[in-house]
Amino acid sequence: MDQQTYTEAAIREYKEGLGIFTKKMPKIAESYNSFTEACFSEGKISQKEKQMIALGISIYAQDEYCIIYHTKGCIDQGCSEDEILEVVGVSAAFGGGAAMSQAVTLVQQSIEELKNKPQSH
């Protein structure tokens, strides 16, 4: 069995936490999941573009789990590394040094750890 990367462990930890929350608060979790599923479904804006937007907001908000999750979402939706790094640049333009520090560490680590892994959701 392969040892999990930091990125994979963080995604697993988030999913496990969400599972526990869902058992304890099923109505809230179901509503939240339905809402976010609707927000990320294909529409006038593609799912790829929505993942890029979500990544930019995650970087700006410095939300580590969301940064990892939406970096994965970008990769899963076919974003190139250059597209992801452009998102980083736009985020840093608004979020300054704090956004850039997340980008040059966590986003780049996530890209490296995820780009050679089979795509799974």
Residue pairs with C-beta under 8 A, 6 or more apart in sequence:
4 12
5 113
6 109
6 113
7 68
7 71
7 72
7 109
7 110
7 113
7 114
8 113
8 117
10 64
10 65
10 68
11 68
11 69
11 72
13 65
14 65
14 68
14 69
18 29
21 28
21 29
22 29
22 30
22 33
39 50
40 47
40 50
40 51
40 54
41 47
45 53
46 77
47 77
48 74
48 77
48 78
48 79
51 70
51 73
51 74
51 76
51 77
51 79
52 74
52 79
52 83
52 84
52 87
54 66
54 70
54 73
55 67
55 70
55 71
55 73
55 74
55 84
55 87
55 91
55 107
56 87
56 90
56 91
57 66
57 91
58 66
58 67
58 69
58 70
59 67
59 87
59 88
59 91
59 92
59 95
59 99
59 102
59 103
59 107
60 91
60 94
60 95
60 99
62 95
62 98
62 99
62 102
64 102
64 106
67 102
67 106
67 107
67 110
68 106
68 110
71 84
71 106
71 107
71 110
71 111
71 114
72 110
72 114
74 83
74 84
74 87
75 84
75 111
75 114
75 115
75 119
76 119
76 121
81 111
81 115
84 107
84 111
85 103
85 107
88 99
88 100
88 103
88 104
88 107
91 99
91 103
92 99
92 100
92 103
